[in-house]
Amino acid sequence: MRCYQCPKPAIYQVTNQNIPLCIDCWHKWEHGNYMKFLQNAAMMNQAADDMDEVTGMGRTGGRIPVAELAKALQRGSVQNNIKITNSTVGVINTGDLARINAVITLTKDTDVENLGVAIKALMEATIAANDIDVAVKKEIAELVQTLAEQIVGAQGARKPSVIMALVRAIEERAKGIVAISTIAHTLYELAVKIFGGVG
């Protein structure tokens, strides 16, 4: 099957119409989706800021680090941190992987660098494992993405209770899966050391 946009062979199908795209065209399409995500995140942050102004209760947390994610994305592709092979490309949405990859970059030389290393190991093992159902891989990726975005927030904006709930959920989901259970437990232990097991 040929790519809808160029003469190269199609590797992916996108949208409800299953439009065929080659790797290069698909990467451009995913990049556009990620830019839309950043725009939407910026609007969500603005809406939260406006609500804080209206209520007069001071600034609340929970903001998505849009500028940092955008800068990290510019430093390299999704494979910059998370190593994937041709046989595992497309198992998990690359937009999700790009966000996780960006966060791993942001953890370097910070107090959560070890968590970034553990997240990298967990994602690589999850993607490569043959004994994990694709739906489970996607579920783990969604949990990890949410966790990753929490841990790179400014220290005052981090929510330890949310972070600990997420690492517990990841560890619980990984139970019984030989390829990732040990890594998930290591991730949990690291989070306990940094965030004190709060929540």
N, C-alpha and C positions, 0 to 999 in steps of 0.2 A: 504494500500500500504506500502511495506517495503522499508526502506532506501537502497539506492544503495550500501552503504559502510558498513553497519552493520545490525544486525537483528531488530533494533528498528523501530517503525512505522515512516513513512515519514510525514513531516509537510510542507515542502517547495519543490518547483521545481525550478531548476536553469538551466541556459544556454538556448539556442534555442532548445536543445534536451529535455527540461523538465525533467532533471535528478532528481529523488526523493531523498531528504535528510531528516534525522531527525534533531532535534534542534542542537544536539552536532556537527554533521558533517557539518551542514550548518554554524554554528558559525565559525568553522575552515576554511571553504571555504571563508566566508566573511572576516575573519581576513587576509587571504592571499591576497584578493582583496585590503584590506586597506593598507597592506604593499606595494603592487604594486603602489597604489596611492601615498604613501609617497616617493617611489623611483622616480616616474615620476615627482613629485613636486620638489624633490631635483635637478633633471636634468634640470627642467624648471628654477629654481633659478640660477643654474650654467650658463645656457645659457644667462640669463638676466645679470648676473655679467660680463660674457665675452663680451657681447654687450656694456655694459657700459665702459669697458676698451678700446674697439675699438673706440667708438665714442669720448671718452675723455671729456664727459660732466658731469662726476661725477656720484655717485651712485644714481640710481632712486629707487622709492618705488615699492610696489606691490609684495613683496616676500611672499611666503607661509611659515608660521612658522613651518617648518618640525620637528625640534628637539623638540619643545614644544608640538606639537600634538602627537609625538611618546611617549614622557614621560607621557603625560596625559592619553593616551590609556593604558599604563602599569598599571595605578593606579586603574583601575576597568573596568567593562564591560559597555556596553551601558546603562544598567539600573542603573548605579551608580548615575546618576543625573536625568535622564528622566524616570519617572515611567510609565511602560506600563503593561497592563494585557494580559493574554493569548488570549483574544478575539480580541485584537488590534495588536498583534505581526504580523509583516509582512505587515501591511498597508503601511508603508513607509520603503524604503530601509534602512536596518540596518547599512550599510556602511555610509550613510548620517547621521543617528542618532549617530553613533559612533564619527563622526567628530564634530557634534554639542555638544555632551556630553563632548568631550575632551576640547572644547573651554570653556564650562561652568566651568569646573574645573580650567582652566587657568585664568578665570576672578576673582576668589576668592581672596580676600585681595588686589584688585587693584582698580583703579579709575573707572573701568567699571563693578564692581561687581553687581550693581543694574541692569545693562543691562543683565548680565548673568542670574540673577534671573527671569527677565521678559521673556527672551528667553525660559528658562525652563518651566515657566507657560504657555507660548504660545504653545510650542510644545506638552506638556501634554494635553492641552485643545483641540488642533487640532486633535491629534491622537484619543482621546476619543470621540469626537463629532460624533453623528450619522447623523447629518444633513449636513455634509460636504462631497461632492463627493471625491472619492479616488484621482482622477486626481488633484483636487484643493488642497488636503492635500499634495500631492507630490510637487506641484508648490510652496506652502508655505514653505515646508521643504527645497527646493532648494534655495529660497530667504534667509531663515534664516541661512542656512549653509554658504552662501556667506557673509552675514552680520557678522556672528559670527567670521569668519576667518579674516575679516577686523578689527574688534574691538580689537582683541588680538595682533595685530601687535605692534611693537615698536612705541611709541608716534610720533616720527618723520616720521615713514613710513605709519601711518594711513592716509587715504584720507577722510576727513570729508564730502566732496561733494558726494563721492561714498556711504558712510555710510548713509547720509541723504536721498539719492535717494532710497536706499534699504529699509529704514524704512518707507518711504512714499509709496513705492510699496507694502510693506506688509500691511500697514494700508488700502490702497485702495482695496487690494484683500480681506481683512477681512470685508469690509463694508457689512452690511446686514446679516452677520453671527453672530447670537446672542452669540454663545459659545465663540467666540474669538475677536469680534470687540473691546470690552473694553480693553482687554489685549494688543491688537495691538496698540491702541491709547496710552496706558500707555508707551509702548515701544518707541513710537515716541516722547512722551514728555520727557522721560529720555534722549533720544539721543539729543534732542534740548538743554537740560541743559548742557550736556557734550560737545557737538560739536558745539553749538551755532546756529544750524539751517542753517549752511553754505550750499550752493548749492541749 
